[in-house]
Amino acid sequence: MSPDKSKTTPPDFLVHDDRDDAGVVVVEGVETGQVLCGWSMEADRTIEVKTLDPIPLGHKVALRDIAEGADVLKYGEVIGRAIAAIPAGSHLHVHNTKTKKW
């Protein structure tokens, strides 16, 4: 029986709260179609997501489909709203998410 890869390799992205819509990519070179393995700190469990876009180091990947106009959660808090539909695996950044203040 082979060991669980998620237990032996560092995560590709981090999630702070189980309610989060986004994970922060912590590796370089994420390409379209890549399957990323992330770690949810709150639940101490792994999460997988297949990317739909290249995602730079430090940027966010959508963990689930987010409807246009919906709140976007990170750290268990609202960080903005989706200005377009964001499919799971997409690069979540300023081109599809804006602050709710303006």
C-alpha positions as CSV (number, residue, x, y, z in Angstrom):
1,M,0.0,0.0,0.0
2,S,1.4,3.4,-1.0
3,P,1.5,6.2,1.5
4,D,-1.0,9.1,1.3
5,K,0.8,11.8,-0.8
6,S,-1.1,14.5,1.1
7,K,0.6,13.4,4.4
8,T,4.1,13.3,2.9
9,T,4.3,16.4,0.7
10,P,3.8,20.1,1.5
11,P,0.5,21.6,0.4
12,D,0.0,23.6,-2.8
13,F,-2.4,25.9,-1.1
14,L,-3.7,26.8,2.4
15,V,-7.2,27.3,3.7
16,H,-7.7,28.9,7.1
17,D,-11.4,28.3,7.7
18,D,-13.7,25.6,6.4
19,R,-16.2,28.3,5.3
20,D,-13.6,29.9,3.0
21,D,-14.3,30.1,-0.8
22,A,-10.6,30.5,-1.5
23,G,-7.2,29.0,-0.8
24,V,-3.9,30.8,-1.0
25,V,-1.4,29.2,-3.4
26,V,1.9,28.6,-1.7
27,V,3.9,27.1,-4.6
28,E,5.2,28.6,-7.9
29,G,4.3,27.5,-11.4
30,V,0.7,26.5,-11.0
31,E,-0.6,25.8,-14.5
32,T,-4.1,25.3,-16.0
33,G,-5.4,21.7,-15.5
34,Q,-3.1,21.0,-12.5
35,V,-4.6,19.2,-9.6
36,L,-3.6,21.0,-6.4
37,C,-3.6,19.5,-2.9
38,G,-4.4,22.0,-0.2
39,W,-4.6,21.9,3.6
40,S,-7.5,23.2,5.7
41,M,-6.0,24.4,8.9
42,E,-9.3,24.5,10.8
43,A,-10.3,20.9,10.0
44,D,-6.7,19.5,9.6
45,R,-7.7,17.9,6.3
46,T,-6.6,17.9,2.7
47,I,-8.6,19.4,-0.2
48,E,-8.0,18.9,-3.9
49,V,-9.0,21.3,-6.7
50,K,-8.2,21.2,-10.4
51,T,-7.1,24.5,-11.7
52,L,-8.8,26.3,-14.6
53,D,-6.2,29.0,-14.9
54,P,-2.5,29.6,-14.1
55,I,-2.3,30.9,-10.6
56,P,0.7,32.9,-9.3
57,L,2.3,32.3,-5.9
58,G,0.3,34.1,-3.2
59,H,-2.8,34.5,-5.2
60,K,-6.1,32.7,-4.5
61,V,-7.8,29.7,-6.1
62,A,-11.6,29.3,-5.9
63,L,-12.5,26.2,-4.0
64,R,-16.1,26.1,-5.1
65,D,-18.3,27.8,-7.6
66,I,-19.1,31.4,-6.6
67,A,-22.1,33.1,-8.2
68,E,-21.8,36.7,-9.5
69,G,-22.7,39.1,-6.7
70,A,-22.0,36.6,-4.0
71,D,-19.8,37.3,-1.0
72,V,-16.4,35.8,-1.1
73,L,-15.0,34.4,2.2
74,K,-11.4,34.0,3.3
75,Y,-10.2,33.5,6.9
76,G,-14.0,32.9,7.6
77,E,-14.7,36.6,6.8
78,V,-16.1,38.4,3.8
79,I,-13.2,39.8,1.8
80,G,-15.4,41.1,-1.1
81,R,-18.0,40.1,-3.7
82,A,-17.8,38.3,-7.0
83,I,-18.2,40.7,-9.9
84,A,-18.5,37.7,-12.3
85,A,-19.3,34.0,-11.8
86,I,-16.1,32.3,-10.6
87,P,-16.0,28.5,-11.2
88,A,-14.1,26.2,-8.8
89,G,-10.5,26.0,-9.7
90,S,-10.3,29.6,-11.1
91,H,-7.8,32.3,-10.3
92,L,-9.7,34.5,-7.8
93,H,-8.2,38.0,-7.9
94,V,-9.1,41.6,-8.7
95,H,-10.4,40.8,-12.2
96,N,-13.4,38.9,-10.7
97,T,-13.6,40.1,-7.1
98,K,-14.0,43.6,-5.7
99,T,-14.2,45.1,-2.2
100,K,-17.8,45.7,-0.9
101,K,-16.8,49.2,0.3
102,W,-17.0,50.8,-3.2
